[in-house]
Amino acid sequence: SIFYGPPGCGKTTLASIIAGTTHSAFVQLNAVTSGVADVRKVIADAQERRAYGQSTYLLLDECHRWNKAQSDSILPAIEEGLIRFIGSTTENPMISMTPAIVSRCRVFAFRPLTDQNVRAILLSAIADRERGLGDMNVHIDVDALSHIVRVANGDVRSALNALELAALTTPTGRDGIHITLSVAEESIQKPVVRCDDTLFYDMLSAFCKSLRGSDSDAALFWFSRLLYAGADPRMLARRIIAHASEDVGLANPIAMLQAVAAGQALELIGMPEARLPLSQAIIAICESPKSNSVVCAIDAAMAD
């Protein structure tokens, strides 16, 4: 099986539960650090266990990071049933994994936990004396709890880590540990958003296509997402100016004026204030009628 979904939604936990309830051996590898030699050892150990009637589950975290050679090394064991394979990934396995593995697995898509789920888990962790913070006498304000739940955005691992950090760094008072909103804000900073080279250019492409496709909501979303990930706003301003001429052009010449003015505003006042004129220019381009007459004309002239 392949468990596919966002971080902190229970993929690894469910795999552990499956192995535990079936009384099987549970082996966990990470695709980033493991290689063919690790797989061979897992297979050899599984063969020994099978002689005593015990099955072996292999959980492979970040399974999309395995190359073809690593994937091929475990295929015979999967086909034979020697290894019960569970891959865990945050990436779409249809794109990021070798077809040989995916074709032999059933893909289960996990969704982020709801705010109600995360809230219930946090309250359970506060009360649980055996596996949680019950012995620490933790009290959390309603607004502090709501803040952790909101910022976690379905990632219960992030929420639990923030709760634990808040409890461990807050001095114990006469009534125990009191977690306020300010403590919660320090404990769960804004979530880290992945943005490698491939994803960056995918997001930039989505931003440009949203401008061209007259979808202002999508364009503002990708603009925000790129800024959040640390993209240079000057690069985004250049794209806005280019699309004002390439996609809107003579259908609404004012769009070019707004785009250039937004670029100048960025140089004059900087971020974060310049996000407003940039957003105004984005909306203007998206909502304007479109014409490619300018780009067609210059392309024809260049061809001649």
N, C-alpha and C positions, 0 to 999 in steps of 0.2 A: 504494500500500500504506500501511497504518497500523501502526506498531510501537507496541504498547501494553504497558507493564510498569513495574516499579519503577525508581528511579534506579540507575545504575551497573551495569546488567545487559547492556550492549552494543548498545543500539539504534542510537546514532549511529555506533558503530564498524562495525556490520554494513552500514549504509547506505553508509559510505565504501568498504568492501570491494567492495560491489556495483558502485558507480560505477567503481572502479579496475579491476576485472576485466573490465568491459565496455568499457573505454577510452573512457568517456563523460566529459563535463564534469560537475563536481560543484559545485553551488551550495547554500550553507547559509544559511537565514534563521531568525530567532527570531520567533515570532508575537507576542511581547510588544512588540518594538521595530519590527517591519516593518509596512508598510501597503500600500495599493493601488498606490502609486507604485513601491514596490520590486518588486511582482509584475509590473508592466508592463515594468520594465527587464529582469527575468529572462526574460520572454516574448520581448522584442525580441532579447536576446542569443541565446536559444535558436533563434530563427528564422534568425539569421546562421550559427550553428553547423550547423544542419540543411542549409544550402546547401552546406556543405563535407562533409556526410556524418557529422557527429558529433551524437550524442544528448546530451540534458541531463537530469541528475537534479537534482531540487530536494528537499533535506531541510529540512523545516520543524519545528524544535524547538518544544515546547510548543504543538502545533497546536490543542489544545482552546481556546486563547485567541483564535483568530480569530473575528470576528463574521461575520454573513451576507454583508455587503458584501465583505469580504475574500475569503471563500470563493467567492462568485459570480465574482469577478474572475479566478479561475484555472480555473474549471470548463471553459470552452471549450478551453483549452490541454490540459487533461487528457484530455478527450473526443477531441480531435484526435490525441493522441499526441505533441504537440509537447514536452510536459513529462512526464517520468516522476516522478511525485510519491511521496515517502515522508514521511509525517507521523510524528512521534515525540511520544509523550505518556505521562504517568504516570496520566492520568485515563481512565475508561471512555469510549471514543469513542461508544458507543451512546447515552450520556447527555449528554456534554459537547460533542459536535460537531454541526454542522449535518447533517441527513440527506442533503442533496444530495452532500456530500463522501463521507460514509461509504458511501452506496449505490454509489459508483463505485470503491471501494477494497476490497482484501482485507485483513482485520484479522488481524495476527499477534500473539498474546499471548506476551510474554516472561516468564520466571520468574526469581526471584533466583538467583544463582549458589550452588552448594553450598559448604560450608566447604572441601572438598577442592579445588574450582576456585580459590577465592580464595587458598588456601595455595600452590598450584602457581604461580599468577600472581605472587605476592609473591616466591617463591624465584627465579622466572625474572627478575624485575626486579632482584633483588640481583646475579644472575650476569651479566646482559646488559651488555656493555661498550659497545655501540653505542647502545641506546635506554634503558638502565637505569642502575643504580648500580655496575656492575662495576668501573669505574675508581676508585671511592671506597673499595674494600676494606672493605665493610660486613659485620659479623658480628652476627647477631641471636640472642638466647637463645630456646629453644624456648617457654618460657612467654610471652615477649614476642610472638612470632609468633602463638601461639594466642590471645592477648588481642586483637590487632588483627583477626584473622580472626573472632573471636566477636562483637566489637562492630560490625564492618562489616555483619554480618547479610546477606550476599549482595550488598552494594554494593561492587564491586571498585574503583570510583573513590575511594570514601572510604578504602578500605584502602591504595591506592597513594599517596594524598595523605598519609596518616598515616605511611607508611613513608618517603616523601621528606622530610617535616618532621622526623622523628626523625633521619634521616641528616644533614640540613643543620644541625641544632641541637646535635648531639652532637660534642664536641671529638674530634679525631683523636689516638689514642694510639699507642703503639709498634707495636701489632698492627692498627692501622686504627681504624675506627669501631665501637664496641661498643654495640649497642642492648639495654638491659636492660628488664625488665618496667616499672620506674618510668618510664623514658623513653617506652615504648609507651603507658602510661596517660596521660601528658601529651600525647602526639601525637594520640591518637584519643579525644576526650572522648565523652560519651554522644551518640548521633546526634540530629540535629535532626529533630523530628517535625512534619509540617505540621498546622496546626490553624487554618484560616480560620473565618469566622463560620458558613458553611454546614456545614462538617464538624463544628464544635463542637456545633451543635444536633442534627446527625445522631447524634453519639456520645452526647449526653445522652439523646436519644430511645431509643437502643439500650440504654443503662443502665436506663432506666425500664421498658422492655419486658422486659428480662431479670429485673428484680425481679418484675414481674407474671407472667412466664412460668415462674417457679420454677427458673430456670437460674442456680445460684450461680456456676458457673465463668465464664459469660459476664458476669454482673454484676460479679464481681471484676475481670475483664479490662477492661471499659469503665471501671470506677472507677479502676483503675490508669492506664489510657490518658489519662483526663481529668486526673488529678493530674499525670502526666508532662508533659502539654501546658500546665500552669499554671492549671488551673481552680481557682476558689476552693473549698476544701473545705467552707466553711459552706453554700454553695449545694447541694452534694451532700448534706450532712447534712439540709438542709431537705427534699430530695426523699425521702430515706430515711424521715424521720418521716412525711411525707405518705402514702407507700406503705404504711407500717406500719398506718395506719388505713384507707386506701382499699381496699387489696387483701387484707390479712389480717384486720383488724377484729376482730370478736367471735369469729372462729374460733380466735384465739390472742392474747388481750389482752397477753400478756407481750411480744410483738413490739414493741408501742408503747413499753413501758417500756424495752426495750433500745435502741430508736431514740433516744428522748429522752435516755437516759443517755449514748449515744454522742455526741450533740450537745453535751451538757454537758461531756463529757470533752474534746471538741475545744476548748471555750472555756477549760478549766482547764489542760490540758497542751500544747495546740497540736500542730503537725505537727513531725516525722514520727511521733511516738509515737501520736498520735490515730488514725493509720490502722488500728491494731489494733482498738480498740472500734468504729470505723466498719465495718470488715470483718466483725466479729462480728455487728453488727446487720444487715448485708447478707445474710450467710448465714442468719441467723435468719428474715428476711423471706422469702427464697427457699425455705427448707425447710419453712416453716410451711404448714398448710392455709390455704386462701383463702376469704374471704367478703366480698362487696360489700354486705352488709345495711346497714351504716352509711351508705354513700354513697347507696344507694337510698332509705333512710328520709329523709335530710335533703333529697335532691332532690325527693321527693314533697311534703315539707312546704313547701319553697320554691315549688313549683308551685302548691300550694293558696293 
